[in-house]
Amino acid sequence: MIEIDGSYGEGGGQVLRTSLSLAAITGEPIRISGIRAGRKKPGLAAQHLTAVRAAARICNAQLQGDALGSMLLEFIPGSAVQAGTYTFDVSKAQVGGSAGAIALVLQTILLPLALASGNSQVTLKGGTHVNFSPTVTYIDQVYLPILQRMGVEAQVKLGAWGWFPKGGGEVQLQVDGSGKLNGINLLERGELQQVRGLAVVTELPSHIPQRMANRAENLLREAHLKVAVHALRERGIAPGAGIFLTAEYQNSLTGFGGFGRLRLSAETVAEIACQQLLEFHHTGAAVDEHLADQLLLPAALASQESHYRVAEVSRHLTTNAAVIEQFGLAKITVDEAEKIVSVIPVIGG
């Protein structure tokens, strides 16, 4: 059984998600202790518990410690990953519901299903656009298009928007099992082609997304970027607002967002998203800080080497690299001076 220290490095939920994905793919039993020890509320929260149960479901794993707040988990796969039709609902993981991020559940099961034989349809319910996790818009416009270049055939369709604290969002994920992944080289991003944006509200007046869109377009045009932001009123069970910007470069993609909250003007929300995007743009890097650690797992499972230049070497990145190396699948080196990540798969590892 592979012993994993959940408190290592950044000490968050990513150690858990990466370990679950790799246990499902390799069939290796794992024991994770100190889960999310680095967090204010340690242990399994609703979205982590849902990810655990989702990973277990697709490979018929035996579980011990799958409870809210648990800091110790044993996960023993019972079969190869099974393609199929699944539903996973974060709101059912705790009494009173949850807006836990369904993108984190999606990222736990995506690669196991992509490497399985057969196609899968997955319904995910919970938070679609919440702080401190990838939004479904980022998954749709940045993460999946980049992974498609590596051989992952998957699409998401947003059915309803789910914001914090109510949740209630729904997404359909379609995964075509391909069985193999390719490496990726993203050292140069090339010229910026355009910035696309969505300014969205649910259960709020339509002037709010229009104001977010106008402010974002003005700011980015002042910075001499080509930009178009669409203002939308969408379906959701509770009030929510946000702006989501996707920058398309010749060779790469990135995305940033801002969320509305009480006493925060629509213009300020747009400014938050624009500032993040402009800061990344000025680094000249090909891969944003979040995609940097999300690419490690598919790169480790690929049949060729991967090399990419990142905006920032985060603790998320170095922590995820250490977890992946425990499974013996790849050698990962991070050149902190050049900010280049190299992933060399161990063939047959």
Sequence and secondary structure as in RCSB ss.txt:
>XXXX:A:sequence
MIEIDGSYGEGGGQVLRTSLSLAAITGEPIRISGIRAGRKKPGLAAQHLTAVRAAARICNAQLQGDALGSMLLEF
IPGSAVQAGTYTFDVSKAQVGGSAGAIALVLQTILLPLALASGNSQVTLKGGTHVNFSPTVTYIDQVYLPILQRM
GVEAQVKLGAWGWFPKGGGEVQLQVDGSGKLNGINLLERGELQQVRGLAVVTELPSHIPQRMANRAENLLREAHL
KVAVHALRERGIAPGAGIFLTAEYQNSLTGFGGFGRLRLSAETVAEIACQQLLEFHHTGAAVDEHLADQLLLPAA
LASQESHYRVAEVSRHLTTNAAVIEQFGLAKITVDEAEKIVSVIPVIGG
>XXXX:A:secstr
 EEEETTSTT SHHHHHHHHHHHHHH   EEEESTTTTSSS S  HHHHHHHHHHHHHHT EEES STT  EEEE
E  SS    EEEEEGGGGSTT    BHHHHHHHHHHHHHHSSEEEEEEEEEBSB TTS  HHHIIIIIHHHHHHT
T EEEEEEEEB BTTTB EEEEEEEEE S     EES   SEEEEEEEEEEESS THHHHHHHHHHHHHHHHTT 
 EEEEEEEE BSS EEEEEEEEEESS EEEEEEE  TT  HHHHHHHHHHHHHHHHHH  SB HHHHHHTHHHHH
TSSS EEEEBS   HHHHHHHHHHHHTTSEEEEEETTTTEEEEEE TT 
